[in-house]
Amino acid sequence: MASQNGFLQNLPPVTRNLLYVNVIMFIATLINPVFMKGTFSMAFPLSTEFRWWQPLTHMFMHDGWMHIFFNMYSLVMFGMVVERVLGTKKFIWFYLITGFGAAALHTGVEFWQAQQLVADNPGVPAQLIYNHMPGVLGASGAVYGVLVAFAMLYPQARLTLIFPPVTLDAKWWVIIFIGIELVTGITGTQMGVAHFAHLGGALFGWLLIRYWRKTRQIY
């Protein structure tokens, strides 16, 4: 008989179930990547591939083992702490809102880029350009929101990276990560990463924690 007191059972319910859903979706993607990515990743909203459910489902999709490993590792390590502070109901709303916020900022930047491409290529149908705008998938935006929440709740917590093994306060790590995302997003020096989705999740996480603190809905 399996133990009921293992690590997963001791996780708070939202963090545990988010982990389960992400892993199930990832296994399904390994089995049928074309269908899963085409159906549940988020296409550019003006693309013919866009579906109404994708702003939600994209945050449970991952593209590769390293992608899901680091997102789920961060979710478990920091999400369980944040969930225990916020409570189950508030944490699920926090996670979803930061995920939607990540998609919103990413889409806003992509919309601006698409309009620039349309203006620079008057002989190309706009719909063709919209259909070729890259989609987005992954829990990273919501996870960035969780990281920001942890750093705001426990700014002096000492954290050490796996590589390089450097130790800093949580608030400084988050500032560094956000700074890197902002620079690489603006300069386009790291292609294939949705930097503005990460920044959107971080921004909405910061706004939510500030609001709940102001209205005394934390602790």
N, C-alpha and C positions, 0 to 999 in steps of 0.2 A: 504494500500500500504506500502511495506517495505521501511524503511529509506535507503537512498543511502549514508549516512554519518556515518554508524556504524563502530565499531572497525575493523572488517575484511576488509571493503571497504577502510579504511584509511591505511592499510598495503601496502607497496610497492609491485608491481605485482609479482615478483619472489617469495618472501617470502609467499605471500598469496596463490599462485598457488601450491607451494611445500606443504603447509599445506593441501590444498584440496586433492592433489593426495595421500598424506600419509594417510589421513583419509579414503578416498575411498578404498584404498588398504587394510586398516585395517578392514573395514566393510566387504569387500569381504572375507578376511581371517577368520573372525568370522563365515561367512556363510559356507565356504568350506575350512577348514584349510588344509586338506590333499593336495588338488589340488594346492592351492595358495602357500603353503610353498614348495611343491615339484617342482613347476614350476618356481617360481620367487625368492626364496631364492637362495643364491649362494652356490652351492655344490663345493667340492674340484675339481679343474680343471682336475685331472686325474681320477675322478670318472665317472662311466657310467651315473650318474644322472646330470652331468654338461651340461648346455646349453649356447650358445654364448651370450645370452642377460642377463644372470644372474649378471655379474659385474655391470650392470646398474640397473636392477630391484631390486636387494637385498637392495639397500639403501632406498627403499620406503616400505619395509616390516617391520612389528613389531610383537613381540611375547608377547602380554599381554597389559593390560591397563596401568600399570605403565611405561612400556617400551615406549609406544607411547606418554604418557602424558609428561614425562620429556624431551624427545627429541623435541616434538613440542613446549613445553613451552620455551625451550632454543632457538629453531629456531626463534620463534616469537620475544622474548625479545632482542636477540642479532642480529639475521639476518636482522631485519628491519633497525637497525642502520648501519650495515656493508653494506647493499645494497644501502642505501642512500649515503654513502661515495663513494663506488666503482662504482655505477651506475648499471642499470639493466643488460646490456649485460655482463659486467665484473663479476658481482656477480653470474650469472647462471653458467658461466665457472668456477669460483672459487669453487662453491658448487660441481659441477660434478667432477672436478679434484681432490678435496680433498676426495670425495667419492671413486673414482677410486684408489687414493693413499692408502686409508684405506684398500681396498680389496687387493691391491698389497702387502703391508707389511704383512697383515694377511696371505695371501697365501704363501708368502715366508717363513714365520715361520712354517706354516703347512707342506710345502714341506720338510723342514729340519727334522721336527718331523716324517713325513711319512718315509723318508729314514732311519732314526734311527730304526723305527719299523720293516721295511723290513729287515734290517741287523741283528736285534736281534731275528727275527723269520723266519729263512731260510726255515722252512717247510710250511709256510703259503704263498699262492699265493699273489704277490704284489697287484694285482687288488682287492682282497678281503680287504686288508688293506686300499687301496685308497677309496674304497666304504664306509668304516666305519669312515673316517675322518669327523669330524663335519663341518657342513656348517656354513654360517654366514648370518645374516640379520639385518637390522636396519639402521637408519639415523645417528647413533652415530658418525661414523667416520667423515662424512661431518660436523656434528654439532660441533665436536671438532675443526675442521678447522675454523669454524665460531667463536668459542670462542677465539681461538688464534688470529684471525684477530681483534676481538674487543679489546683484551688486548694489541695488538700492536698499534692499532689506538688510544686507550684511556687508557693508562697504569695506570693513576692515578684515574680512575673512581672507586668510592667506591661501593662495592657490598656486600650485606648481604644474606647469605644462609637462606633458609626456616628453615632448621634444620641441625646443631645447628645455632642459630641466631648470627653468628659471622660476623663482617664487616672487610674487607680488601680491598686493592687496587686490581684491576682486574688482574694486572700482577702477583701478588703473588698467587691469587686463581688458575690461570692457571698453574703456576709452581708447586703448590701443587698437583693439579689434575693429571698433567703429571707424577710427581714423584710417586704418588700412582699407576697409571696405569703401570708404568715401573716395580715397585717392585712386584706388584701382578701378572703381566704378566710373569716375570722371575721366580718367586717362585711357581706360580700355586696355590696360596692360595685362589683364588676366581674363582672357576670353573664355566663354563657356560657363561662367559663374554669374548667377543673378545677384550682383552686388546690391542693387537698389531694393531687391526683395528683402535682403538681410537688413538693410537700413530701415525699410518700412516696418518690419517686425520690431526692431529695436525702438523706433520712434513711437509706435503705438503702445509698446510695453511701458516705455517711460511715461507717456501721457496717462495711461491707466493707473499706474502706481501713484503718480502725483495726484490724480483726481481722488482716488480712494483714500489717500492720506489726508487730503484737504477736507474730505467729507467724513473722516474718521471711520472708514469702513475696513481698516486693517487693524489687526490685533483685537 
